[in-house]
Every structure is written in C-alpha cells, then in structure tokens.
Amino acid sequence: MARDIEPVDAGKSSVSGRLCNFPTGSPFLSPTHKIWLDEMVIPALHSSPNPWIDIFGYASRLGDYEFNKQLSYQRCEAVVRYVRAAVPNVPFPQEFGFGESKSDGAGVAENDGFWRAVELYVYANGKPPKRKLPPPEPRIVDEWFVTKFSGKSESAIVVLGYSAMMGQITFQRADGTKYSGAIGLFGLSAGLSLDIGKLPGMSTALKRFPALLKWLGGGGASEANELLKWVIKPGTLQYIINRTPGGMALYNLLLQILGGGSVSPSWAPSTAIGLVFPFHPPLSTLSFYGDCLCYGLSGTVAVGTAGTYILFFGYRGNMYSPSFSLDNFRGCAIISAAGSSLQIPGLSAAGTIYVGEIT
C-alpha cells in the first residue's frame, strides 16, 4: 500500500512528490496532501520570482477507461486550485491526465493507492519552458454494432403465450473491440398463426398425404398424444430412448413440435445485425452487462423465422422496482435477425415483451 506522499526523482525541480491514495473514483485532496502542499510547495513558490509547476494525474485500472482519463485530469485540477488559492499567478506549463494508461506496474494491485495519484514538479528558479503538449492519443470512434444475436429459443404462441431464449450476443465497436456475453430472455407474446394446411388449395395438393395435411392443418396434438402412449408402453422403443444419450431430449423435442410449438436449437443457422444507440456515452465493454428489456416483433414463414428487436441493455439499479426508468439503461440496440426453427410449417406473427439479463 502506497503512502499518501511518495518520493519521485526530482531531476532539475526544486520540490517534487507523488500525492497518492486519492479516494477511488474521487478527485478530492486528503488532509495529508494539503499539509504537504502547504509546507513544501507553497513556500518554494513564494521564494522565487518565476516559479512554475508541471503536474500529471493518474487513475487505477478499476472502472471505465474514459472515466478514468477524466478523473486523472480532475485530480490535477484539484491540486491546481489549491495551489493557486495561495499563489494565484503560478503557471502550470504541463498539466495532463494520463488516466489508467500508465497504471501497469508489475507487483502493484489494480486499485492500489499508488495509481490513484498526482505527480508534481516545482521549479523555483529560471524562466518557465514553453508549454509542451503531450502527443495526441488515437481517437476512438464510439460506434457499436450488434454482430451476433442467436441461441436456443422456444415458443408456444396461438393468441397469447410465451417465448424464451438463451444464447449469445456480441457487441462490436468500429475499431474491433468486442463484448460477447450470454443473454437470457423470457417474455409474454401475443400473436396470430395461420396453418399452411388450411390455405386455399392446399388440401387438394396434399390429398394423397392425409397425415401430412392433418399436421400442417394444426391437428398434430392428437398424434402427439398417440405417440406418447405408444412410446411409454414397455417395448423396444422405450428401451432405446431410455438407454441412448439424448434419447429423451430428442423425444421431448419431437413431442413439442408435434404439439404445435416452435423450437430453435443453438445449432440452427441464424444471422443478425444491429445498430447501437448509447444513452450515456461513451460506451465501454462494461456497459452491456446487467438486466435488459426487449421488445420483439417476429414472424414465421414455413420453418424460417425473422424479427426486429429493440434491446435496452445495461440497466443500473433494480429494474423491477417502482423507480424503474429507461434512462437507467446504458443504451439500446435495434437488431434485425433471421434464422430457422423446428416446427410444423406455418405462417405466424407475434409481438413479445422480454425481460432478461446479459452476463
């Protein structure tokens, strides 16, 4: 653990030091900092006709990169204000906040007080040098996209039902930075479905296949029940299902499909693309995790599925409390996705309100 005042190489300066242990996330000086400035820095400034100070701020790697950069500059400003209250006209030719970019020393903890610091060098003799600006840092374009939104989903929608999804989502910034996490959603759906078997002319086209026509017409529930009765009877098929890895999972999947449900396994082909709109820029890879809210409008043609989703992500606080506010989300994404599902071929459309979490 660093001391509040750590020595630094003075070089040609008259007084130098590193003010450590600023409170986490705060730019405020400690009493020890103020005592050191009063006893060491301010007397040196009063003793010279042309003093100046170079000052550099730092932050630990805990938290957001851009926030830490601003915080390190605010720590510099706290020192500047305190010193100028005693010596109003003292110049600071070099004042720069490095943020967390320099906080990578081996053997020092990530949030150690050594990184939550300001270094200053007091020159009490001679003429201040021309202000030397640090080299500009590369500009980061804060544009994010959704490049993946897929996973296993299940739904059962006639007029009012449910929809659930567990899968993966990837947010990617224009410079290649990525955040990939698991997403779980559950919601209530309202919609309508039209069975292909009931379309005009379909019964004539499939009259040679009455069983297929019955399934396509939404009559699969009775067949599913008969299949269940057949399978649970003692016999070879029951033995195979009970003894084969994944046998019951396959049976349950088939039963759900025959009963009119829809299942999209994680291995089913899918694609997605989306635009991200930040509410509290800039965004970082820490902005996307947490509770989420999603509005979805989806449809099915045969076994193909497509949808448009408005996903609000990164809720800060309790999303289920009376004080819920959309402003507590870090942003939203508008996503277009397409895929395939295992189901009786049909036509359907549904709107869904999901709640869930990104981890």
Backbone torsions as a table, in degrees:
resi	resn	phi	psi	omega
1	MET	NA	128.8	-178.7
2	ALA	-72.1	151.0	171.7
3	ARG	-78.1	162.7	-178.9
4	ASP	-61.3	-34.8	177.1
5	ILE	-123.4	118.7	178.2
6	GLU	-113.5	140.7	178.2
7	PRO	-72.1	150.6	173.7
8	VAL	-133.2	163.9	179.1
9	ASP	-64.0	116.6	-174.1
10	ALA	-71.8	-29.2	-175.7
11	GLY	59.5	-127.0	179.4
12	LYS	-94.0	4.3	-179.0
13	SER	-77.0	157.0	178.1
14	SER	-80.9	-39.0	179.3
15	VAL	-138.7	139.3	177.2
16	SER	-148.8	156.6	177.9
17	GLY	-178.0	163.7	178.0
18	ARG	-117.3	116.0	178.6
19	LEU	-85.9	108.3	-173.9
20	CYS	-104.9	175.4	173.3
21	ASN	64.6	33.9	166.6
22	PHE	-58.5	143.8	178.8
23	PRO	-57.5	144.8	179.3
24	THR	-56.4	125.7	178.9
25	GLY	74.4	11.8	-174.0
26	SER	-128.7	148.5	177.0
27	PRO	-101.6	9.5	-170.4
28	PHE	-81.3	138.3	177.5
29	LEU	-71.9	146.4	175.4
30	SER	-88.8	163.9	175.6
31	PRO	-56.5	-36.8	178.6
32	THR	-63.6	-40.9	177.5
33	HIS	-58.8	-46.1	-176.8
34	LYS	-65.4	-39.7	178.3
35	ILE	-62.2	-44.0	-179.6
36	TRP	-64.1	-42.0	177.9
37	LEU	-63.5	-41.3	-179.7
38	ASP	-65.7	-38.6	-173.0
39	GLU	-90.3	-27.9	-173.1
40	MET	-111.8	-44.6	-171.2
41	VAL	-85.5	-53.5	-174.0
42	ILE	-62.7	-42.1	174.9
43	PRO	-60.1	-37.9	178.8
44	ALA	-64.9	-37.3	178.6
45	LEU	-67.0	-39.7	179.9
46	HIS	-69.2	-21.3	-175.9
47	SER	-84.4	-5.4	-175.5
48	SER	-126.8	143.4	178.0
49	PRO	-76.0	-22.1	-176.1
50	ASN	-134.4	61.2	179.5
51	PRO	-83.5	160.9	170.9
52	TRP	-153.8	166.7	-177.2
53	ILE	-135.1	133.5	167.4
54	ASP	-100.8	135.5	-173.2
55	ILE	-139.4	139.3	-176.6
56	PHE	-137.9	130.7	-177.9
57	GLY	-104.5	153.1	-178.1
58	TYR	-138.7	161.5	175.2
59	ALA	-144.3	156.7	177.1
60	SER	-75.8	172.9	179.7
61	ARG	-83.5	2.2	178.2
62	LEU	-75.0	122.7	177.3
63	GLY	102.5	-167.6	-173.3
64	ASP	-78.9	142.1	-176.4
65	TYR	-60.8	-50.0	-177.1
66	GLU	-67.5	-38.6	177.1
67	PHE	-60.6	-43.5	-179.0
68	ASN	-64.2	-35.3	178.7
69	LYS	-65.2	-44.6	177.5
70	GLN	-64.7	-39.2	-179.0
71	LEU	-63.0	-41.1	-179.3
72	SER	-63.9	-36.9	177.1
73	TYR	-69.1	-38.3	178.2
74	GLN	-63.5	-33.3	176.8
75	ARG	-66.6	-39.3	174.2
76	CYS	-60.0	-45.6	-177.6
77	GLU	-63.1	-33.1	177.7
78	ALA	-62.8	-40.1	177.6
79	VAL	-68.8	-43.3	-179.5
80	VAL	-58.3	-47.0	-178.8
81	ARG	-62.3	-40.5	-178.2
82	TYR	-66.7	-43.2	-178.7
83	VAL	-68.0	-43.5	-177.3
84	ARG	-70.8	-17.6	173.0
85	ALA	-65.1	-26.6	178.8
86	ALA	-100.5	-34.4	-179.4
87	VAL	-130.2	85.8	-167.8
88	PRO	-58.9	-35.4	-170.5
89	ASN	-100.8	10.7	-178.2
90	VAL	-67.0	129.7	-179.5
91	PRO	-84.9	154.9	174.5
92	PHE	-124.9	81.5	-175.5
93	PRO	-57.8	-35.6	178.5
94	GLN	-122.2	114.3	175.1
95	GLU	-135.8	117.2	-174.3
96	PHE	-150.3	137.1	175.2
97	GLY	-101.4	115.9	-178.7
98	PHE	-83.8	-8.7	-176.6
99	GLY	62.0	-136.1	-179.6
100	GLU	-97.0	3.5	-173.1
101	SER	-65.0	-23.8	179.4
102	LYS	-102.5	0.0	-171.1
103	SER	-92.8	69.5	-176.9
104	ASP	-139.1	28.2	-178.8
105	GLY	-67.8	137.1	-179.3
106	ALA	-66.3	138.6	174.5
107	GLY	81.8	4.7	178.7
108	VAL	-113.0	130.0	-175.9
109	ALA	-60.6	153.8	-173.8
110	GLU	-58.1	-40.4	-178.5
111	ASN	-108.6	26.5	178.9
112	ASP	-63.6	146.7	-179.3
113	GLY	-61.4	-17.4	177.5
114	PHE	-61.6	-32.3	-179.3
115	TRP	-83.9	-24.4	179.4
116	ARG	-86.9	79.0	-163.3
117	ALA	-150.2	169.0	171.3
118	VAL	-135.3	131.9	172.9
119	GLU	-104.4	137.6	175.5
120	LEU	-138.0	147.1	-177.7
121	TYR	-127.6	117.3	-176.8
122	VAL	-99.0	124.9	177.5
123	TYR	-112.1	113.1	-173.8
124	ALA	-105.3	11.1	178.9
125	ASN	-139.8	145.1	174.2
126	GLY	87.0	-174.1	-176.7
127	LYS	-97.1	136.1	179.3
128	PRO	-59.6	138.0	177.3
129	PRO	-70.5	162.2	176.0
130	LYS	-62.2	138.8	-177.7
131	ARG	-56.7	125.1	-179.8
132	LYS	-105.4	114.6	-178.8
133	LEU	-82.7	138.5	176.2
134	PRO	-68.4	155.3	178.2
135	PRO	-61.1	140.3	-178.7
136	PRO	-65.0	140.3	175.6
137	GLU	-79.1	152.8	178.8
138	PRO	-60.1	136.1	-178.8
139	ARG	-75.5	128.7	179.3
140	ILE	-98.7	121.9	177.7
141	VAL	-83.0	115.3	-174.9
142	ASP	-85.0	63.7	176.6
143	GLU	-118.4	122.0	-177.6
144	TRP	-118.4	150.9	179.0
145	PHE	-134.7	155.6	169.7
146	VAL	-95.4	121.1	-178.3
147	THR	-110.5	-9.4	177.4
148	LYS	-149.4	134.1	177.3
149	PHE	-154.4	88.5	-172.9
150	SER	-152.8	166.3	177.6
151	GLY	159.6	-167.2	179.1
152	LYS	-85.1	130.2	178.6
153	SER	-135.1	153.3	176.9
154	GLU	-137.1	146.2	176.9
155	SER	-154.2	155.3	174.5
156	ALA	-145.0	98.8	-172.0
157	ILE	-128.1	120.3	169.8
158	VAL	-116.4	-69.3	170.3
159	VAL	-115.9	-45.4	176.8
160	LEU	-139.6	126.9	-177.0
161	GLY	-156.4	-150.8	-176.6
162	TYR	-131.1	163.7	172.7
163	SER	-147.0	139.2	-179.2
164	ALA	-138.9	148.1	179.3
165	MET	-147.4	138.0	172.3
166	MET	-131.5	125.0	-177.0
167	GLY	-170.2	-147.3	-176.2
168	GLN	-126.1	147.6	174.0
169	ILE	-136.5	140.4	-179.6
170	THR	-126.0	125.5	171.7
171	PHE	-104.5	134.5	-177.7
172	GLN	-132.8	132.9	177.2
173	ARG	-85.9	162.3	-176.6
174	ALA	-59.6	-27.8	-179.6
175	ASP	-87.7	5.2	177.3
176	GLY	101.3	-11.6	177.4
177	THR	-61.6	135.9	-175.1
178	LYS	-126.9	150.8	164.8
179	TYR	-128.3	117.5	177.1
180	SER	-117.3	130.1	-179.2
181	GLY	-148.1	169.3	175.8
182	ALA	-82.3	144.8	177.5
183	ILE	-129.9	133.5	175.7
184	GLY	-126.0	127.5	-177.0
185	LEU	-130.9	142.3	172.7
186	PHE	-141.6	135.7	-178.0
187	GLY	-157.2	169.4	175.7
188	LEU	-95.2	137.6	-176.5
189	SER	-120.8	145.2	172.5
190	ALA	-128.3	133.1	-177.9
191	GLY	-176.6	-176.9	179.6
192	LEU	-131.8	150.0	176.8
193	SER	-132.6	147.7	178.0
194	LEU	-123.8	121.9	-178.3
195	ASP	-76.7	133.2	-179.1
196	ILE	-58.5	-36.6	-177.8
197	GLY	-63.5	-17.4	-179.7
198	LYS	-97.2	1.5	177.3
199	LEU	-67.0	147.1	179.2
200	PRO	-56.4	131.1	177.7
201	GLY	87.8	-13.8	-177.3
202	MET	-69.2	-37.8	-179.8
203	SER	-63.2	-36.1	177.7
204	THR	-68.3	-41.9	-177.7
205	ALA	-66.4	-30.0	-175.2
206	LEU	-112.0	22.3	-175.7
207	LYS	-64.9	-22.2	177.8
208	ARG	-80.1	-7.3	-178.0
209	PHE	-127.3	73.0	-174.1
210	PRO	-63.1	-36.0	-179.4
211	ALA	-66.6	-43.7	178.1
212	LEU	-62.8	-41.8	179.9
213	LEU	-62.6	-36.9	180.0
214	LYS	-66.5	-42.0	177.7
215	TRP	-63.8	-46.4	-179.4
216	LEU	-65.0	-23.1	179.4
217	GLY	-89.3	7.7	176.6
218	GLY	88.7	17.2	-179.1
219	GLY	-100.6	27.2	-175.2
220	GLY	-79.1	-14.3	-175.3
221	ALA	-63.3	-42.9	-179.6
222	SER	-65.8	-39.0	176.9
223	GLU	-63.9	-36.9	178.0
224	ALA	-63.8	-40.0	178.3
225	ASN	-66.1	-41.0	178.7
226	GLU	-65.1	-38.7	177.8
227	LEU	-62.5	-41.4	178.9
228	LEU	-61.4	-46.2	-179.8
229	LYS	-61.0	-38.6	-177.4
230	TRP	-68.8	-41.5	-174.7
231	VAL	-71.0	-36.6	-175.8
232	ILE	-77.3	-8.5	174.7
233	LYS	-68.7	144.5	175.6
234	PRO	-57.4	132.8	179.5
235	GLY	167.6	-175.0	-174.3
236	THR	-65.0	-42.9	-176.9
237	LEU	-62.7	-42.3	177.7
238	GLN	-61.3	-40.6	-179.5
239	TYR	-62.6	-44.0	-178.3
240	ILE	-63.9	-44.9	-177.9
241	ILE	-64.4	-42.7	-177.6
242	ASN	-70.8	-26.3	-175.1
243	ARG	-100.0	-12.6	-176.5
244	THR	-94.4	128.7	176.5
245	PRO	-56.9	126.4	-179.4
246	GLY	82.1	1.8	-177.2
247	GLY	-63.0	-47.3	-179.8
248	MET	-67.8	-35.8	177.6
249	ALA	-62.2	-41.6	178.1
250	LEU	-64.9	-41.6	179.8
251	TYR	-63.3	-46.4	-179.8
252	ASN	-63.4	-37.6	176.8
253	LEU	-61.7	-46.3	180.0
254	LEU	-63.6	-40.4	180.0
255	LEU	-62.7	-41.0	179.8
256	GLN	-66.6	-39.7	179.3
257	ILE	-64.8	-45.6	-180.0
258	LEU	-63.3	-28.4	-179.4
259	GLY	-83.3	2.5	175.8
260	GLY	100.1	4.1	178.4
261	GLY	-81.4	178.2	179.6
262	SER	-134.2	132.2	-178.8
263	VAL	-131.8	129.1	174.1
264	SER	-113.9	100.6	179.4
265	PRO	-66.5	160.2	-178.9
266	SER	-64.7	-23.6	-178.5
267	TRP	-86.8	-6.0	179.9
268	ALA	-68.4	142.0	-178.3
269	PRO	-63.3	140.2	180.0
270	SER	-157.6	161.3	176.7
271	THR	-148.4	154.5	-178.8
272	ALA	-155.2	150.4	173.3
273	ILE	-149.7	143.7	-178.1
274	GLY	-155.6	157.8	176.5
275	LEU	-107.4	141.3	-177.5
276	VAL	-108.5	134.3	179.7
277	PHE	-120.9	107.9	-177.9
278	PRO	-74.1	139.6	172.5
279	PHE	-90.3	-30.8	-177.7
280	HIS	-132.5	73.9	-178.5
281	PRO	-69.3	158.4	-2.3
282	PRO	-82.9	158.3	176.3
283	LEU	-90.1	153.7	173.4
284	SER	-135.3	179.3	179.6
285	THR	-67.0	-12.8	177.1
286	LEU	-88.3	-2.0	-173.8
287	SER	-82.9	-17.7	-167.0
288	PHE	-96.0	-21.8	-176.3
289	TYR	-74.9	161.0	176.4
290	GLY	115.1	-172.5	-179.6
291	ASP	-64.7	149.6	-179.8
292	CYS	-140.5	160.7	178.7
293	LEU	-132.4	138.6	-174.5
294	CYS	-140.9	133.7	170.8
295	TYR	-106.8	127.0	-177.5
296	GLY	-126.7	140.0	171.5
297	LEU	-124.6	113.8	-173.1
298	SER	-131.5	161.3	179.0
299	GLY	-147.3	161.0	-179.7
300	THR	-131.0	133.0	170.6
301	VAL	-124.1	115.7	-173.6
302	ALA	58.5	-114.3	178.6
303	VAL	-112.6	8.4	176.8
304	GLY	-92.3	141.9	-179.6
305	THR	-125.1	149.3	176.6
306	ALA	-150.5	150.9	-179.5
307	GLY	-162.0	160.6	172.3
308	THR	-119.6	132.5	-173.8
309	TYR	-128.5	138.7	170.8
310	ILE	-109.9	108.5	-173.5
311	LEU	-107.7	116.4	173.7
312	PHE	-93.6	125.4	-171.3
313	PHE	-124.6	163.4	171.3
314	GLY	68.6	42.9	-179.6
315	TYR	-66.0	132.7	178.2
316	ARG	-108.0	112.3	-175.3
317	GLY	119.3	-164.4	179.5
318	ASN	-96.4	108.3	-176.1
319	MET	-66.9	-18.7	-175.0
320	TYR	-101.8	13.1	179.6
321	SER	-91.5	161.6	178.6
322	PRO	-61.4	-20.4	-178.6
323	SER	-87.4	16.2	-179.5
324	PHE	-52.8	136.7	177.5
325	SER	-147.5	137.4	177.4
326	LEU	-62.1	-23.9	-178.9
327	ASP	-68.1	-15.7	178.6
328	ASN	-80.5	-8.6	172.7
329	PHE	-77.9	150.3	177.2
330	ARG	-77.3	-19.7	179.7
331	GLY	170.7	-174.4	176.6
332	CYS	-139.8	160.2	177.8
333	ALA	-130.1	137.9	173.1
334	ILE	-104.2	118.1	-169.1
335	ILE	-121.7	134.9	169.1
336	SER	-108.9	128.2	-176.3
337	ALA	-135.2	149.6	177.3
338	ALA	-142.5	148.8	-179.8
339	GLY	-167.3	-160.2	179.6
340	SER	-136.0	157.8	-177.5
341	SER	-140.1	160.8	175.2
342	LEU	-96.4	113.9	-176.8
343	GLN	-168.1	169.1	169.2
344	ILE	-69.1	125.2	-177.3
345	PRO	-53.3	135.7	-179.0
346	GLY	-166.0	-178.7	175.7
347	LEU	-118.0	131.0	-179.5
348	SER	-155.5	159.1	173.9
349	ALA	-144.5	142.6	-176.8
350	ALA	-151.4	148.9	170.2
351	GLY	-112.9	138.1	-174.4
352	THR	-134.9	139.4	169.9
353	ILE	-108.7	115.9	-178.0
354	TYR	-106.0	149.1	162.1
355	VAL	-123.4	152.2	-177.7
356	GLY	-177.5	-155.8	-173.9
357	GLU	-152.2	144.0	171.6
358	ILE	-112.2	128.5	-178.1
359	THR	-124.5	NA	NA
